[in-house]
Amino acid sequence: MQGRIAAFDLRAAVGRPSGVGRYLLSIALAAAELPDVRVRAYVSGGSLEVPDAIEVVSLPARGARWHLSVWRHLRRHPVTAYVSTSLVIPSLPGVPAIPVVLDVSSFRVPEHQTRRTRLFEHALMGRVISRHRLIFAAQAAADDIRDVFPLARGFVVPPWFPTRPPDSLADQDCLAELGVAKPFVLMVGTVEPRKNVLMAASVVARVRQEGRDLRMVIVGRRGWVTDAEVEALRELQLAGAVVWPGYVTDQQRDALYAEASALLLPSVYEGFGMPLVEAMAAGVPCCCSAIPIFDEVAGDAAIRLNPAEPDDWVYALEELMDTPTLAERLRSAGLARAARYSQDETRRAFELALDGLNKPAS
């Protein structure tokens, strides 16, 4: 089939991309390499850095108005498939879609979602899943989603991660810009309850109380989180245990990965975990939660721990700092594990998803 068009909602990839934005962008860039596929990107403004071969459609609206504008544009300029993590357009008629469902957190851990998000997803997710085949980021996520919605069917399309050549001088400059001193551990992601950020920061504070020179750098904006949790993080920041620059540039983020002693990812629930593969690809030893999605993504290339047992995290972090052979083993295993997430694999998986729009999915 010639002339297929894959359209992507890439609002989250504009400016300082979120994890979701980087995931969708990685699929769009891989899709653009398919010989019979043209890629269209929908944004609401700002600058999206993509190859010239990708058509960028900017519709300056927000919220429901933006989705309606895109829906109307899609009706006038049809595509083979519209790819988005949003459930709005896939719930409307007349647009072929492959919705991306990363997780069912509103059903699994509703206490970690806002009331608005819970109501929205409870209203639309079942409808969308019954109408469309889906894209999942990992098999564990697909299994979890099917456990809640047995009718869910679709394809696993993993992300890919561009390699970055080392540049020690530039990395040191970036650390200086952010006010970060080594040694430090890294946590990447929106500050919200299911990310367990405060627990990780408390672990680092306990390690410091034992006389160790260590701090935790939090890369991510404030999401849905209580004022009390933010205040506790600010107090740890004043005590020197936490550096919280919020959003950073891509260059600064890469520098933090390059110079970090470890990544901490103690999430209680995830649909993938982009920082885990990004860190492994950068050669950073990783400590992550022992949850099914991280078991699949990291396997034995990371230390996996119960996110509800901070004592275990303290012990593991101290052991990692005291045992260079353990750190080296994790670096080597992580690099090998991350190499599995290649552009070729993402391209192949997305092509299967396009081919399978009108065929039974496994």
Buried (B, 14 or more C-beta within 10 A) or exposed (E): EEEBBBBBBBBBBBBBBBBBBBBBBBBBBBBBBBEEBBBBBBBBBEEBEBEEEBBBBBBEEEEEEBBBBBBEBBEEEEBBBBBBBBBBBBBBEEBBBBBBBBBBBBBBBBEBBEEEBBEBBEEBBBEBBEEBBBBBBBEBBBBBBBEBBEEBBBBBBBBBBEEBEEBEEEBBBBBEBBEBEEEBBBBBBBBBBBBBBBBBBBBBBBBBEEEBEBBBBBBBBBBBBEEEBBEBBEEBBEEEBBBBBEEBEEBBBBBBBBBBBBBBBBBBBBBBBBBBBBBBBBBBBBBBBBBBBBBBBBBEBBBBBEBEEBEBBBBBBBEBBEEEEBBEBBBEBBBEBBEEBBBEBBBEBBBBBBEBBEEEEE
